[in-house]
Amino acid sequence: MNRIYQYQMSILRVAICAVMMLIILPQLDAQKRPKYNDGPYIGSNGTSARIMWIQEGEKHDTVVRVVDEFLFDKKGLPQVEIGDLDFEVDEFKRHENVSKFVAISDIHGQHDLFQVLMKSHNVIDDEENWIYGDGHLVIVGDVFDRGDQVTETLWLLFKLEKQAKAAGGKVHVLLGNHELMILHGDIRYINPKYRFTTGSFGIEYPKLYDEHTVLGRWLRSKNISTVINGIGFVHGGFSQKVIDEESSLKKLNSTFKEQVIKNSDLDENDGSLLSMLYFENGPLWYRGYANPEGFDLDQAESILDTLNLKTIVVGHTSMPRIVSVHDGKIILIDSSIKFGKTGEVLVFQKDSLYRGMLSGRTAALDTKDKNRSPFNYVHDFEDGELTIMLDTDIKELIKNKNDEEYQETKLTAIHDNEFNRTWDVRIRARGNMRKKVCHLPPLKIDFPKKTLKYLGFTNHDKLKVVLPCDYGDEYQQGLYKEYVIYQLYKAIDSFGFDTRLVNFILADKGKKKYDVTGFIIEDDEDYALRTNAELVKDGIVNDQVLERESYLRMQFFQFMIINNDFAIYNKHNLEIIFPEDAKQPRAIPYDFDYAGIVDQDYAAPSSKLPIDNVRQPFFRGKDVTVEEIVTTSIFFLNKKKKLLNIIDSADYLTKNNKKLITTDLKRFFNLLEDLDRSKKAFMKVKKK
C-alpha cells in the first residue's frame, strides 16, 4: 500500500473519529469521561496565543495576550512560558571538542522513563531544569506515537533547549519517521488518549502541530542529523543510495527541512533526491545498518568515509539495549523505551562511550572489543526476561542427538516478550551422558561468520546451552537445582563459571513443541578471556600439583553439594586453569547434574566409589591435615549466611526444594562446627 494513500486514510479516520466524538461526548455524563490531562497546544501570532488543553478530562480553550511574565501553569500539565515562545532555527554544523553528551532515541511518549534517564545521568534536576552545563543532549528522533506523554516530552525539550544554550550546552532534537508521519497526517500509531483529545476539540490531530502552532513550527525547524566529535547522529541511517546522490550532510539537512517536510505528495519511483530522502532508503526510515544479511563492515566504512565520520549513531530499530555493530562503526541506540519498562542512553564522557542505565550506572561500550561473544552478549542482559526460540526439525534433533551433527535453525531472541530479532544459525546436541539419557540434550549453537562480524563477535561463534532433561516440572526443577549450584560456587570462588537462566522455546516450522527454562554457560574461550587464565588441556593432573587452598575449597564444596561425579587425573567435569601470575594450577568444577542435592533420576555413583547412591556424601580430597580442616571450615562458615541466602532468594525453586537444599547445606555447616566429626569425614585413616 502506498504511504501517501495510508496518510490520506489516516486523515479520513481522524475526521470520522472527531465527528463521532462530537456526537457522543455531549451524551456522556461528566463523571464517566476519561480523567486525563493533555496539552497545552499553543498557537501564537506574536501578540496573542490560543491555548488548548485537557485537564481532568475537561477541555479548555482560551486566548491570552503574550506578555513577558505570563506562565501557563496547570496541575498535571507542562509549564510553558507564554512570553518566551520564540526559538532559533537549527542550522547544521559539525560540533567539535564537546566534552560530554547524552543521546537517546525512540522515546515514543514514555515521558516518565525519559525523565528517569535524564535525572539519573545528571542532565536535569528534580524540577526538570538543565544541570548538564556545556554538555550536549541528542534526541535521535521519534518522540511521537505509541505512549501517552508526548506533549510532556516536547515542552520539556522546548524549555531545555533554551536553558542549555544559556549554560553553554546544546539540545539537538532530530526528526524521526514518526515526527514526519504526524506532520504529514499519518496518525496510525497515536495513543488513544490523543484520539479523545481530537474528538473533544473537534480537530484533526495533525492540526495540533501545523504551521500555526508553536510546537509545529518548532518541529519544522529541526534537522535530521547532527555531528558531534566526528560522530554522526540520524534516526534511521544514510543509505548508500542516498549518499551516492548527495553526500553533503548540510545539503541533506536543508533539502529535507525546506522541501521534504513541506511536500507529502512525492512519487516513490521518480528517482529524485526528494523521493530518496522521503521513502524507505531515506534517513528517517532506513534499517540497513541493523541487517547483517544486507549490510556489512565494508559498506559501513564506505559510508563513513564518504560522510567524513568516525561512527554513526542511529535509532529506529528496537534492540533490548544499546548495541555496537560493524566493528563499532555503527551504534544502535533504540533500547526499546517504547515498551515503557526499561531503556538506556548513550553517554560520552572522558573520551569514551558508555551505555547509561536507568539507575545512573554506566557500562563501557566496547566498540572495538574483539573478545565480545554471543555468551557475554546474552549474559549481560540486566532487565526483563530473555527468551530464545529455536525453530528447527525437533524430531531430527532428538533422533540424531548422539551423532552431534549440526542442523539449520532459525534463532529468535525475544526480550520482555516484545523485542525480537531473528538469525540463521546451526545447532547440535552436545555433552556425554546427558545426550544419551535425556530426551532433551544440551545444545551448542553455532553462529554464522557474517552475523558474528556484524555484532563484533570476531573470536567466538558458539553458545553452550543446558536444557531440562525432559518436559515437566520435575525435570525443570532438576535444572534449577543444578543452576543454583553454579551460583553457590561463584560465591566461594570468583573463578567459577558464569551462567544465566534463559527461556527456550523449541519450535518446528513456527509451531511450539517445548517451552522450558535452561541456562547458558561459558565455553572455554569465553572463560579464558574473562578470567585471563590459561586452560590446561593436555596431560594427566594429580591432586598434589594443584594450588592447595583452592583445591581444598573445591573438594569441600563438592562434599557440601554431595557430588562425586568428577576426577582430577582426567579432568572429568573439571577445568584445570593457570591464572595469570599463579605458580600452580587450580581446578574449577562444572556439570553438577549428578550431585546429590540435584538428585536426578538417572544419576548413579561410579562403581569405583564406596557409596550406593548419589545422596551419600563422600570426601574425595587427599592428605588433608587438621590445620587445613580448621582453616577451610572457617572459610565456609564465614560464607554460610551468603550461601543460604542464595538458596532462599532463588525464587525459581519450589518451597520444598529450597527446604531440602537448605537442610543439606546446614548439615554440612553443622559438621564443620564439630572438629571430631570433621576429622572423620575429611581425613582418610590409612589401613595397616
N, C-alpha and C positions, 0 to 999 in steps of 0.2 A: 504494500500500500504506500503510495506517495506521501511524503511527510507533509506537503502542503495541504493535501486532502485531509490528513489527520488533524492539522491545525484548524481547518475550516469546520470540521465536525466537532472539534472541541469547543469552538466558539458557539456553535449551534446548541451544544449540550448545555453550556453555562447559561445561555439565553433562556432555554426551556426551564432550567433549574430556577433561574431568577423569577420567571413568571409564576412557576408553581409555588415558590416560597411566598410571593406576594399574595397568592390566593389563600395559602394555608396559614401563614403567620397570624393574620387578624383573628383567625378562628381558635388559635391556641391560647389557653389560659396562661397568663404571665408566669404563674408558678411552675408550669410544665416546660417552659422554654429552657434550652441549654444555658447553664450558668457559666459562661466563659468570658474571657477578655481577649480583645484583638485590636490592633492598631497601635498608634494612630496612623491614619492615612492623611497626608497633608498635601494640599495643592496651594501654591503660593505664586503671586504675581509681583512680589517685591514690597507691596504696601499692605496687602491683606492676605490672610491664609484661611482656607477652608479646612477644618479638621473633622475627620470622621473616625469614630471609634466605637467599640462594643465594650460595655462594662457590665459584668454580672448578667450577661445575656441581653442587655438592653442597648439599643443603638442610640448614638448621639451624633449630631451633625450641626456644626456651628461655624460661623465666620468671625474671625478676630482680626484686629489691626496688628500688624507686625511692629512690635516695639522692642527696644533693646533688652528690657528686663523680663519679658514675658516667658514663663516656663510652663510647658504643659506637664502637669504632674498629677496623675490619677493613679489610685491604688491598683496594683496588679498590671500596670502598663509601663512601657519605657518612658523615661523622662526625655523631653525634647525642648531645647532652647529655641523657641519660635523666633526670637530676634537674631538667631545665628544659623540661618538655613542655607547660606552660601557655601560653596565648595569649589575646590580647584579641579580643573580637568586634568586627568592623568596624562602625562607625556612619557613616551617610552625613553628609558635611558638605562645604561649599564651602571649599577652601583658597585663600587669597589671599596675595599678596606672597611667593610662592615664587620664590626667586632662580634656581633651575635644576631641570630634571627631565630624565629619560631615559624614553622609552616604547618598548615592544616588544610585539609580538603574535605569536601563532601559532608558538610555539617548537616544538611538536609533537615532543618527545622528542629534539631536536637540542641536547643539553646542551653539546657542545663548541663549537658556533657561539655559543651563548648566552654561554658563558664568555669567548670571544674578544671579543665585542662589549662585555661588561661591563668587561673589563680594559682594552681599548683606549680606552674612554671614561671611565676612572678612577672607575668605580662600585665595583669590588672590586680587591683586590691579588692577587698570585700565590697566596696561601693562601686565596683566596675570602672574604676579610673585607671588610666595608664600609669604604670610604675616601671616600665621597661627601658626608660632612659633613651639612649641613642640606638636601641635595638630596632630591628625590623620585624613586623608581623606580616606573613604572606597567607592570604586566603586563596587557595588554588581552586576556586570555583565551587559551584553547587551549594549555595546557602538555601536555595528554594526547594520546595516539594517534600513530600512524604511526612515529615514531622509537623507539629502544630505550634512551633515557636519561631516562625520565620521572621516576623517583624521585629521581635525582640533582638535577634542577632543583627539584623540590618541597621537598626537605630544605634545599637552599641558600636558597630563598626563605623557608622557615620560620626559618632562622638569621638571614638578613639583615634580616628584619622586626624582630627584637629589637635587632640591632646598630644599625640605622638610627634607631630610636626613642631609643636611648641617646645618639646623636650629634646629635639634634635634627632628623633627617630622617624619611622615611617610605617604606615599601614598600606599594604598593597592588596586591594580587593580585585581579584581577577575573575573574569566571567567564565562560567562553566556552561555546559549544554542546557542545564535546567534554567539558568537565567535567560538564555536565549529563547528557550521554549516559552517561558512566561511572557517575555517581551514580544514574542511573535504569536501569542494567543493559544499556545498548546497547554491545556490545563489537565492533562490526563492524570498527573501524579500529585495534584494538590490534596492536602489533608481535608477531610470532610468539614472540619471547622471553618475553612475558608469558603466552602460552598454555602454554609449558613450565613456567613458574613455577606457574601454577594447577594444572597436572597433577601437579607434584611434591608440592604440599601437599594436593591433592585438595579444592580450594576454588574457588568461583566468583570471577572477577576482581573484580567489584564489591564482594564481601565484604571485600576487602583495603582498601576505602575506605568501609566502612559506618560507622554512628554509634558503634561501639565502638572505632574506631581513632583514633589521634591525627590523622593526615592527613585522615581522613574528617570528623571534627568540625571541623577547621580549615577545610577547603574549604566546609563548610556555613555557616561564619560569614562568608563573603566576600560582598562587594557585586557588583552587576552594572555599576555605574557610579560614577564619581567626577568631581569638578570641580576643576581647578587653574587659577588666574588667569583664570577665565572660559572655560576650555577644557574641554569635556566629553569623557569617555572611556567608550566602551561597545563591546562586542565586535562586534556586528552593526550596530546603529543603532536609533534611535527612529523608528518609522513614524508617519505622520500618524494612522493608525487607532488606535494605542495612545494617543498623547497627546491625542487627542480624548476618550478615555475617562478618562485620568488624566495630568495634566501636572506633578504634583509628583514630582521625582526622589527625594525622601526616601521618599514613599509607594510609588513603583515599586520601590525597593530593598527596603524592608521587606516588601512584599507578595510579592516574588519569594523572599526568604530564608525567610519564615515560612510561605508556603503553596505556592508553585510547586515548590520543591526537594523538599518533603515529599510531593508529590502527582504521581504519574506517570500517574494514571488520569483524564485530562481529555478532554473532548469538544471536538474542534476546531470544531464548528459551534454551540456553545451561546451564543456571543456574549458570554460573560463576560470580565471583565478577565483572569482567570487563564488562560483559553484563549488570549486575545490575546497575553499575555506568553509563553506556552509554545510556540506554533506559529510558522509561517513569518513572520508580521509582528512577532514578538516581538523584543526587543532582542538576543538571542543568535543569531538566525537571519536577521534582515532583511538583504537585499542591495540594497535600492533605491538607496542612495547611489552604488553602483558601476554603475548602469544609466542611461546618458544618454538612453535612449529613454523610460523611465518615470518619470524624476525630473529636476527642473530647478532652476535657481537660485532661482526664486520659492518653490518648495516648501522648499528648504533654509533660506531666510531666514525663512519662516513658522515652521518647527520651532524654529529657533534663538531667535526672538522669544518663542515660547511657553515655552520652557525657560529663557529668560534666559541664553543662552550666546553667546559670540562665534564659537566654532568647535566642531565635533565631530570627534573622532579615533576611527576605527574600524579593526578588523582584518577577519578572516573571509573577505574576498575577495582571493585571491592576486594580487599585482602583482609585476612584476620589480624594483620599487624603491618607495620611499615616494613617493606622488603626492598633490599638492594639486589638488582639483577644485572646481567650482562657485564660482569666484572666491575660493578659499581658505577657503570656509565649511566644507568637508569635507576631511579628510586621511585617506587610506587608507594604513595602515602595515603591512599584511601583505605583507612583502617576500620571500615565498617561502622563508623559512628552512626550511620543512618538507622541502625537497628536499635539504638537507644540504650545499649548495655555497657559498651566499653569503647575505647578509642585511644589513639596516640597522636603525638605531634612530632614533627621532625625538628630537632634542635641543633643549631650550630653555635658552638662556643669553644674557646681555646683552640681554634683552627681545626676542630674535629666535628663530625656529625654523630648525632645520637638519636635513639628512639626515646621519646618522652612519654612516660606513663601517666595514668590518672593520679597516681599517688605523688607525682612530682619526681619520682626516681627516673634516672636516665640509664640507658644501656647503650654501649658503643655500637654504632652501625658500621660494622667492619666491611666497608665497600670493596676491599681488596683482600679479604681473608681467604686464603686458599685452603684453610682447614675446615670450612663450613661443610656440613654434610646433611643428608636427609634426617639422620638421627638428631643432631643438635637443633636442627630447624624445628622438628616436631616437639622435641623435649622442652624447648624454651617457651612454648605457648604458656602464658601466665593465667589467662582468664577463660572461663567457659569450658564447655565440653568440646572435645575433638572426636569426630567420627571419621573413620576411613572406610570407604566402601570399595571392595574388590569385586569387580564384575568379570567373571570368568566361567569356564566349564568346571563347576564344582565336582561333578561326578568323576570327571577325568583327573582332577587334582587328587581326590581321595583314592581313586583306583591306582594311580601311579606314584603314590607318595614315597614308596621305598626306592624308586628309581632316581629321585631328585632331579627330574628334568624340568626345565623352565617351560612355562606356557604363557601365552599372551593374555594380558589383563588390562582392564580399564580401572585406574585408581582415581577415586573422587574423594577429596578432602572436604569435610563439612564442619564448619566451626559455629558453635552455638546454634546448631540446627538451621542456619541461614546461609552463611557464606559457603560457597563451594567452588572448587576448581578440579578439573579432570586431566589426568595424564595417562599416556600409554606406557605401561610397564610390563615386566615379566615377574612371575612368582614361581616358587617351587617349595616343596617340603624340605625340611632340614632336621638335624638332630640325630640321636641314636635310638634309644629305647622308645621315646615318645612317638616317633613316627610309625613304630611297629604296633604299639599297644593302644594308641589313641585314635579315635575316629577323626578328630581334627588335629592335624600335625602342626608343630611350629613351622613358621614360614620365613622365607627370605625373599625380600622384594628387591628387584634389580631395576634401576632407573636408566633410561637411555642416555647416552652421552650428551645429546643435544639439550635435553631437559636439564641435566646437571650443569652444563655450561651456562645455560640461561640463568639458573639460580645461583651460580657461583660455586657449585659443589664440584670442584675440579679433582679432588683426590679420593672421594668416596662415592660409591654408587649403590651401596647395599643398605637395607634396613631389616634388622632382625626382629621378628615378631613371635611372641609366645601367646598361644590361644588356650582356652579351656580344653581339656581332653575330649569332651563331648558336650552336647547341648543339655542344659538343665541346671537347676540351682546348685545341686551338689558339686558338679564339676566347676561351675562358676566360682563357688566359694573356695574350691581347691586352688584355683588360680589366684584368687585374692590372698589366700594364706601364703602362697609362695611369694607373691609380690611384696607382702609386708615384711618378709624376711630380708629382702634387699634393703628395705628402709631401716631395719634394725641394724644390719651390718654397716650401713653408711654412718650410723650413729656412733659406731666404735672405731671405724677406720675410714678416713676420707678417700682412701684408695679403692673403696668398694665401687661396684659398677653402678652407673646411672641407669635409671629405668623411668618409665612413665606409663600410666594407665591410658588406654585409648579404646574407644568403642569401635568395634569392627563389624561391618556388615558384609557377609559373603553372599554375593548375588550371582545369578545366571541369567544373562540377557535382560538385566534390569529387574528381575524378579527375586525378591529377598528369600534366601534359603536359611541363613543363620544370622542372628543378631546377638553378639556376645561382647564382653569386655575382655580385652587381652592387655598385654603390655609390650612395649618396645624396650630393647636392651642394647647397650653399646656394643658395636663389633670391635674387633681388635684394633683397627686403625683409629677409630674414634677414641677408644680408651687410651691408647698410647699418646695421642696428641693432647688429650685433656690433662693427663697426669704427667706428661713429659717423662714417661718411663719407657724403658726398653723391654719388650716382651721376649722371654726366653722360650724358644720353640724346640730346640734340639737338645738331645742328650737326656740322661737319666738324672733325676734330682733326689737327694736324700734329705732327711729331716735336719741333719747336723749342719748343712751349708746355709740354711735359711736364717735370716735375721731373727734373733731369739725372741725379742719382745713381741713382735707382730705374729710370729709363729705360735706363741702361747695364747695370744688373744684369739687367733683364728681357731685353734683347737678347742679352747674353752667355749667359743661361740658355737661351734659345731655340736658340742656336747649340750649346750643350752637348748638348741633347736632340735636335738635328738636326731642328728644327721650323721650317717656313716657312709654315704654314697660319694666318697671322694678318696683319692690316693695321691700321695706326693710323688712317688717314684715315676709314675707315668703321666702325671699332670691330669688325672681324671677329675673333671669338674673343678679344676683349679687353674688359674692363670699365674704363671711364675713371672714376676716382673723385677726389673732392676731400676728403681727410682734414680733420678739424676743425683749424682754425688753420693749415692749409697755404696757401702762397702760390701754388702751382702744382699742377695735377692730376698723377696718375700712372696708368700703365696696368698692369692686373692680368690675366694670361693665364688661359685655361681652354680646355677641349676640345683634348686633346692626341692624339687618335687618329691624326692624320696625321704625328705625329712619327716620325723615323727610328728611334729606339730602340723604338718600339711596332711599326712595320713591318707595319701591317695590309695585307692583300692588296688592298683596294680603294683604298688611298691612292695618289694621284698628285700631282705638283707642278703648280703653276699654270704655264700656258704663258707667262706674263709673266716667269718666272724663268729664269736661265741654268743650269738643272740638269736632269738627265734622270730622276732618281728621288728619292724622299724620303730615301734614305740618303746623299745628298750634302749636306755642310754648306755653308751659305751665310749670310753675315752680313748682316743687314738694317739694322743701326744706321747713322746718318748723322752725318757730320762729327766722327768720333772723333779725338781728339788722342792723342799718345804718352803724355802725362801721364795721361789718362783710362784708357788701356790698362793702364798700370802700376798705377794705384790700384784699378781694378776687378779686375785679375788677382790682386793681393794679397788682396782681399776673398774671392775664390773659393778661392784656395789655402789661406787660413785655414779655409775651410769644407770642405776636401777630405775630411778624416777623417770628419766628421759625415755628409757626403753618401754616401760609400762605405759607412758603417755602416748607413745606411738601406736600401741595397740588400742588404747582407749579412744584415740581420735580417728582410728581407721573406720570411718562410717560405712565403708563398703562391706565390712564383715558383719555377719549376723551377731546378735547379742550372745548367742550360745557359743559361737566360735571365738569371740573376744574372751569370754569367760574361760574356755578350755585353754587357749594360748596363754592367757594371764596366769592360770593355775600352773602350767608347765614352767613359765618363767619364774614364778615365785618359788617353786620347788627348787629350781636351780639356785636362786639367791639364798634360800634357807640353807642349802648345802654349803655355800661359800662362807656362811657365818659360823659354821661348825668345822674347825680345823681338823679334828679327828676324822670326821666323815669325809672331808675333802681329801685328806691323805689317802684314804681307802679308795676313793673314786679316781684320783688322778695319778697316784704313784703305783707303778707295777712292782709287785714283790717277786723277785726272781726265785725260781724254784731251785733247790739244792740238788 
